[in-house]
Amino acid sequence: MRRFRFLSVLVLLVLVGTVLGHSGAASASAGSGEIRWLTYTDPRYGFSVEYPADWEVFPRQDLPGHVGGSVIFSETGNCSAECGGLACLKVEIGLYLTERDPSVPLDEWSEAYDEAGSGFAPTEIRIESARRERRGGPVGREVFRKAGVSPLTEFTYVNIPYGRTVWFIWMNDTGVGSTAIFDHMASSLRFDKSTPITLHEAYGQDFRPIPLQGLPEVRSNTCPVRGSRAPGLGARLAAPLLAPSGYSVPVGGPTTRPITCGNTNAEVCEGTHKGSLARAIDIYMPEGVDVLNSADSRVLGIYYGTSGYGWYVTMRDTMSGQGYIAFYAHLSSINQSGMQLIQDLTGYVPRGYLVGKSGKTGNVTGLHLHFHVQTTGGAAVNLAGMPNLTLYSSYPNCGKTQSECPPPLGSGTKFDCTCGKVY
């Protein structure tokens, strides 16, 4: 009899836990401990999702004329924004700027989007799994799930179709404990009647959904991009020694901003950026600072980079004769309507024009703007020599913690891993 009563109580507790699992303050177990869940409801798009109660929520930065942006859920402990620290475990939820014809299979659409918008060469990303799944519960639809490793981070994401729109839930990890949290959040996602089913509903009738190859090319009576033909083998293998003339740092003055923690010029500082990112710079910026166009350019693409860039813009210059491509990553929002208007009127977006606002989307360690320039063949361009940019080649241990290596000669006892500055 006692055993029967014990089992009855146990079953009742399980049922109660199941019901609470979809309330505003539920508890569930993930990994080795209990997780208490809260519910976030988006004030603009009406979706709701459960998230760990001890995590922070960073709402999307909605500005007139701006697009993109994510709602960010981030742990508050076990992470550091200091040099050598790891980025916080985080989950982002957002709406892609490219619509999907419902007749196109979701996995095909997702793979095409990643091919166009990952920001990396296919050889730089290792895919661990990619599959369609049938979700029960609140989502109740077929979704596409992918996990892998890029030069920036491990990543897991789920793409969820809703009408002609596609939503993403993204996380900067693939570990078992982390994905337990991720799976709970993904399965708790709900849409309501105010959730847009087209991008015109989301951003207004003047918004142009972004095709997978980037923004539409401007009309043929405007100035063409010089040097746009496919580069030869030598051009693909050799990077220019200095930044192209006419480029400027992508932020306004006069505030000096440091470049920190191995996030710049790997060949100078042995930093964390490798491959096509080898000469990238990460510029410290609080959230919401103006990010400015570095050179007279056309918008090439606006994407959410599922491999770790977060929201980013690519711009192809119109004045170097080479068509170099600049990357502006981890943005909180993008000035799509402004750039679209001036590009339609003049044929290009002028240097110094507002690209978007700085942020912390994607995989970031501390708030910063990721900026780099590539050749059309994907080779990293050395930014040394760019006006208002200083790189400290005297810091060979940049990007390493003090415990891993002694301080640079002459710097005293304090380890300084600042690799440069913009001003």
C-alpha distance (Angstrom), angle and dihedral (degrees) to the residues before:
residue distance angle dihedral
M1 . . .
R2 3.84 . .
R3 3.79 89.3 .
F4 3.80 90.3 51.0
R5 3.80 91.3 50.2
F6 3.83 90.5 48.3
L7 3.80 91.7 52.0
S8 3.80 91.4 46.8
V9 3.80 91.5 52.6
L10 3.80 90.3 46.5
V11 3.81 92.0 52.0
L12 3.79 90.2 47.8
L13 3.81 91.6 51.4
V14 3.80 90.6 50.3
L15 3.81 91.0 51.1
V16 3.81 91.8 48.2
G17 3.81 90.2 48.7
T18 3.80 90.1 51.4
V19 3.78 91.5 53.0
L20 3.80 92.7 46.1
G21 3.78 90.0 48.7
H22 3.82 88.2 82.0
S23 3.81 99.5 41.4
G24 3.79 130.7 97.1
A25 3.80 95.8 -97.9
A26 3.77 107.7 27.2
S27 3.78 130.2 152.6
A28 3.77 127.8 -140.5
S29 3.74 136.8 161.1
A30 3.79 122.0 -109.9
G31 3.76 123.6 166.8
S32 3.79 111.6 -23.4
G33 3.82 101.0 -26.6
E34 3.77 144.9 46.9
I35 3.79 117.7 -89.5
R36 3.77 121.2 -155.1
W37 3.79 112.8 -151.0
L38 3.79 131.5 -147.9
T39 3.80 127.3 -170.1
Y40 3.80 123.5 -120.6
T41 3.81 117.8 -160.7
D42 3.79 116.6 -165.9
P43 3.82 111.7 -128.6
R44 3.81 94.5 -151.9
Y45 3.79 106.1 37.0
G46 3.78 101.2 25.2
F47 3.80 99.6 -132.0
S48 3.80 120.0 136.2
V49 3.79 131.9 -156.1
E50 3.79 137.5 174.3
Y51 3.81 119.2 -119.6
P52 3.85 135.9 175.8
A53 3.79 110.6 -76.5
D54 3.82 93.3 -132.1
W55 3.82 93.4 54.9
E56 3.80 126.2 95.8
V57 3.80 123.4 -119.5
F58 3.82 120.7 -143.7
P59 3.82 110.6 -169.5
R60 3.77 121.8 -140.7
Q61 3.83 114.6 -87.0
D62 3.82 101.9 -120.0
L63 3.80 113.7 -168.4
P64 3.84 128.8 168.3
G65 3.79 110.2 -89.6
H66 3.80 93.1 6.9
V67 3.79 125.6 115.2
G68 3.77 136.9 -170.7
G69 3.74 123.8 41.4
S70 3.79 131.4 134.2
V71 3.75 139.2 -132.4
I72 3.81 103.7 -115.2
F73 3.80 125.1 -151.8
S74 3.80 112.1 -169.9
E75 3.77 137.1 175.0
T76 3.79 114.3 -116.7
G77 3.81 99.6 -149.0
N78 3.80 136.9 43.9
C79 3.77 91.8 45.3
S80 3.76 138.8 85.8
A81 3.76 138.3 -158.3
E82 3.80 90.6 -159.1
C83 3.78 125.3 105.9
G84 3.79 110.5 -70.9
G85 3.80 92.7 13.3
L86 3.78 125.5 127.0
A87 3.77 123.2 -112.0
C88 3.78 115.8 -105.9
L89 3.76 119.0 -95.9
K90 3.77 103.1 -102.1
V91 3.77 142.6 173.7
E92 3.80 122.5 -153.0
I93 3.80 128.5 -164.2
G94 3.77 122.2 -165.3
L95 3.77 149.2 139.2
Y96 3.81 120.9 -102.5
L97 3.81 115.8 -127.8
T98 3.81 91.5 -133.4
E99 3.80 120.6 81.0
R100 3.78 124.9 -140.7
D101 3.77 126.2 -137.7
P102 3.83 102.4 -129.8
S103 3.80 89.1 -133.6
V104 3.83 89.9 64.8
P105 3.83 112.0 86.3
L106 3.80 110.7 -110.9
D107 3.81 93.9 -127.5
E108 3.82 91.1 53.9
W109 3.81 91.4 48.4
S110 3.81 91.6 47.8
E111 3.79 94.2 49.3
A112 3.81 90.7 47.6
Y113 3.80 90.2 50.6
D114 3.80 92.4 50.0
E115 3.79 91.3 48.3
A116 3.80 90.8 53.0
G117 3.78 99.6 36.3
S118 3.80 112.0 28.5
G119 3.81 93.2 97.1
F120 3.81 91.6 -141.4
A121 3.78 136.1 88.0
P122 3.83 112.1 -102.8
T123 3.81 89.7 -114.1
E124 3.82 90.0 60.2
I125 3.82 94.3 60.6
R126 3.80 126.7 68.1
I127 3.81 112.5 -156.3
E128 3.80 113.3 -151.5
S129 3.81 98.0 -178.8
A130 3.79 139.3 -7.6
R131 3.78 122.0 178.7
R132 3.77 147.5 139.4
E133 3.78 116.6 -107.7
R134 3.77 133.5 -169.0
R135 3.80 109.1 -133.0
G136 3.76 122.2 -154.3
G137 3.76 125.4 -168.0
P138 3.80 122.0 47.0
V139 3.80 96.5 -14.5
G140 3.80 94.4 47.0
R141 3.81 97.1 176.0
E142 3.77 142.9 94.2
V143 3.80 113.0 -79.1
F144 3.81 135.8 -178.5
R145 3.79 120.4 -126.0
K146 3.81 128.9 -167.8
A147 3.80 134.6 174.7
G148 3.78 129.4 -175.6
V149 3.79 149.9 124.7
S150 3.81 126.8 -94.5
P151 3.82 131.4 179.5
L152 3.82 87.1 -91.1
T153 3.79 105.4 42.1
E154 3.76 152.8 -32.5
F155 3.79 108.6 -86.6
T156 3.78 143.1 -171.3
Y157 3.78 125.4 -174.0
V158 3.79 141.0 170.9
N159 3.81 121.9 -154.3
I160 3.81 114.9 -150.4
P161 3.83 121.9 -168.4
Y162 3.79 120.7 -142.1
G163 3.78 115.8 175.1
R164 3.80 105.7 -49.4
T165 3.80 92.3 -26.4
V166 3.79 127.7 88.8
W167 3.81 121.9 -150.1
F168 3.78 125.5 -159.7
I169 3.79 132.5 -150.2
W170 3.81 108.1 -164.9
M171 3.81 134.5 -176.3
N172 3.82 132.2 -175.4
D173 3.80 96.5 -133.1
T174 3.81 142.7 55.6
G175 3.82 100.2 -160.2
V176 3.80 121.7 129.8
G177 3.80 95.4 -116.9
S178 3.78 92.0 46.2
T179 3.78 95.1 47.9
A180 3.82 90.0 52.0
I181 3.81 87.2 63.2
F182 3.79 91.0 41.7
D183 3.82 93.0 50.8
H184 3.79 92.0 50.0
M185 3.79 91.5 51.2
A186 3.80 93.1 46.1
S187 3.80 93.1 49.3
S188 3.82 91.9 47.5
L189 3.81 94.5 55.8
R190 3.80 113.7 121.4
F191 3.79 131.2 -176.7
D192 3.80 123.3 -155.1
K193 3.80 136.5 -165.4
S194 3.81 92.3 -79.1
T195 3.82 93.9 55.9
P196 3.83 107.4 108.2
I197 3.79 119.1 -117.3
T198 3.82 93.6 -167.7
L199 3.79 132.2 37.5
H200 3.79 90.2 -120.9
E201 3.80 87.7 61.6
A202 3.80 88.7 49.7
Y203 3.81 99.7 45.2
G204 3.81 107.9 13.1
Q205 3.79 135.5 -96.7
D206 3.82 93.7 -71.4
F207 3.79 92.7 61.2
R208 3.80 116.0 105.7
P209 3.81 112.3 -147.2
I210 3.80 107.8 -126.1
P211 3.82 113.4 -113.6
L212 3.77 116.8 -137.1
Q213 3.80 93.1 -103.6
G214 3.83 92.2 55.8
L215 3.78 134.4 -100.9
P216 3.81 116.3 -14.1
E217 3.78 112.9 -90.1
V218 3.80 113.8 -104.3
R219 3.77 118.7 -104.6
S220 3.79 118.9 -69.7
N221 3.81 94.2 -113.2
T222 3.79 90.7 68.9
C223 3.78 126.6 84.8
P224 3.81 112.3 -69.5
V225 3.78 123.7 -132.9
R226 3.77 108.0 -99.2
G227 3.76 120.2 -135.0
S228 3.80 93.2 19.7
R229 3.79 97.2 141.4
A230 3.80 118.0 109.7
P231 3.82 111.8 -78.2
G232 3.79 121.8 -117.3
L233 3.78 124.8 -116.6
G234 3.81 93.1 -91.5
A235 3.79 92.2 53.4
R236 3.80 91.3 49.9
L237 3.79 93.4 51.5
A238 3.80 101.0 40.4
A239 3.80 123.5 66.3
P240 3.80 119.7 -156.3
L241 3.79 114.5 -103.9
L242 3.79 95.6 -130.7
A243 3.76 136.5 28.8
P244 3.81 112.7 -88.9
S245 3.79 114.1 -91.8
G246 3.78 113.4 -100.3
Y247 3.81 95.5 40.8
S248 3.80 121.3 120.1
V249 3.78 133.7 -174.7
P250 3.83 110.6 -80.1
V251 3.82 96.5 -119.9
G252 3.77 135.4 68.8
G253 3.80 125.9 -113.4
P254 2.85 167.1 -100.9
T255 3.82 95.7 57.2
T256 3.81 113.0 89.2
R257 3.81 111.5 -132.0
P258 3.81 123.0 -163.4
I259 3.78 125.4 -132.4
T260 3.78 104.8 -138.0
C261 3.77 149.4 -162.6
G262 3.75 108.0 1.4
N263 3.75 93.2 -50.0
T264 3.77 95.5 125.6
N265 3.76 142.1 66.7
A266 3.80 102.5 -14.5
E267 3.79 91.8 -159.6
V268 3.82 89.7 58.5
C269 3.79 102.0 33.7
E270 3.83 105.2 19.5
G271 3.77 86.6 -121.1
T272 3.77 132.8 170.2
H273 3.80 97.0 -93.6
K274 3.78 114.2 93.5
G275 3.78 139.4 168.3
S276 3.79 113.7 9.3
L277 3.84 87.5 1.0
A278 3.80 94.4 52.4
R279 3.80 94.2 116.6
A280 3.81 99.0 36.0
I281 3.78 122.3 130.5
D282 3.81 126.9 -146.5
I283 3.79 110.1 -152.8
Y284 3.80 119.1 -159.2
M285 3.81 110.4 -118.1
P286 3.78 135.1 160.4
E287 3.79 113.7 -126.1
G288 3.79 117.0 -80.7
V289 3.82 99.7 28.2
D290 3.81 117.3 143.1
V291 3.81 113.2 -97.9
L292 3.80 108.8 -154.6
N293 3.77 131.3 -154.2
S294 3.81 109.4 -99.7
A295 3.82 97.7 -151.1
D296 3.80 140.6 4.1
S297 3.80 98.1 -74.4
R298 3.76 149.5 151.1
V299 3.77 121.0 -118.8
L300 3.78 106.6 -105.7
G301 3.81 99.7 178.5
I302 3.80 146.5 -13.8
Y303 3.78 113.6 -155.6
Y304 3.74 149.0 153.3
G305 3.82 101.6 -120.8
T306 3.81 106.4 -141.4
S307 3.82 89.5 -169.1
G308 3.81 92.5 68.2
Y309 3.82 109.9 -73.8
G310 3.80 95.0 102.5
W311 3.80 111.1 -161.0
Y312 3.79 109.8 -3.1
V313 3.79 142.9 162.1
T314 3.79 129.8 -144.3
M315 3.81 120.2 -154.3
R316 3.81 126.5 -169.1
D317 3.79 112.9 -151.2
T318 3.79 122.2 -126.9
M319 3.81 100.3 -159.8
S320 3.80 110.9 52.4
G321 3.80 95.8 70.0
Q322 3.80 87.8 -128.4
G323 3.80 103.0 73.9
Y324 3.80 94.8 -128.6
I325 3.81 114.7 -166.8
A326 3.81 121.6 -132.4
F327 3.82 123.1 -158.3
Y328 3.82 124.5 -150.4
A329 3.81 110.0 -174.6
H330 3.84 143.9 -179.8
L331 3.81 91.8 33.9
S332 3.80 122.6 168.5
S333 3.82 92.6 -149.4
I334 3.79 139.1 -5.9
N335 3.81 129.0 -132.5
Q336 3.78 92.9 -132.2
S337 3.80 99.2 152.6
G338 3.81 94.0 47.8
M339 3.80 94.1 48.6
Q340 3.80 91.0 43.8
L341 3.81 92.0 52.4
I342 3.80 97.5 47.9
Q343 3.81 91.9 42.5
D344 3.81 90.3 53.5
L345 3.81 90.7 49.4
T346 3.80 101.8 42.8
G347 3.81 106.1 16.4
Y348 3.80 95.0 -113.8
V349 3.80 145.3 39.9
P350 3.83 109.3 -106.3
R351 3.78 124.5 -126.5
G352 3.80 111.1 -89.6
Y353 3.82 94.1 27.6
L354 3.81 117.7 135.8
V355 3.81 112.0 -92.7
G356 3.80 96.6 173.7
K357 3.78 145.1 -69.7
S358 3.80 126.6 -62.2
G359 3.78 118.1 -111.3
K360 3.77 148.2 144.1
T361 3.80 105.3 -95.1
G362 3.79 117.5 141.1
N363 3.78 122.0 13.3
V364 3.79 109.9 -21.9
T365 3.80 135.9 161.0
G366 3.77 102.0 -154.3
L367 3.77 123.7 -20.4
H368 3.79 113.1 -56.7
L369 3.78 146.5 136.2
H370 3.80 114.8 -115.3
F371 3.81 110.9 -145.1
H372 3.77 131.5 174.2
V373 3.79 140.2 146.9
Q374 3.81 127.2 -137.8
T375 3.76 135.7 -172.4
T376 3.79 116.0 -115.5
G377 3.79 86.4 -99.9
G378 3.83 92.3 57.6
A379 3.82 99.5 -104.2
A380 3.81 115.8 144.7
V381 3.79 115.1 -109.4
N382 3.80 117.3 -138.5
L383 3.79 108.5 -123.7
A384 3.81 94.3 -162.6
G385 3.77 109.0 124.9
M386 3.79 95.6 31.4
P387 3.82 109.2 139.4
N388 3.81 114.6 -100.9
L389 3.81 92.2 17.1
T390 3.80 125.5 109.0
L391 3.80 122.6 -173.8
Y392 3.80 118.8 -166.8
S393 3.78 106.8 -138.5
S394 3.83 88.2 175.8
Y395 3.82 90.6 77.3
P396 3.83 103.5 78.7
N397 3.82 91.9 162.3
C398 3.78 94.7 55.2
G399 3.77 111.7 143.8
K400 3.80 96.4 26.9
T401 3.78 126.1 105.1
Q402 3.79 121.7 -114.8
S403 3.81 90.7 -109.0
E404 3.79 90.9 58.2
C405 3.79 98.4 53.7
P406 3.81 141.6 2.6
P407 3.81 120.6 -95.3
P408 3.80 115.7 -85.3
L409 3.77 113.6 -87.7
G410 3.79 112.3 -82.5
S411 3.80 96.7 12.8
G412 3.82 95.5 104.9
T413 3.77 122.2 -132.2
K414 3.77 97.6 -45.3
F415 3.78 113.9 91.8
D416 3.80 109.9 -130.5
C417 3.77 117.2 -170.6
T418 3.78 98.3 173.8
C419 3.79 105.2 133.0
G420 3.75 101.0 -169.4
K421 3.77 147.1 -42.1
V422 3.78 142.4 -118.6
Y423 3.79 120.7 -142.7
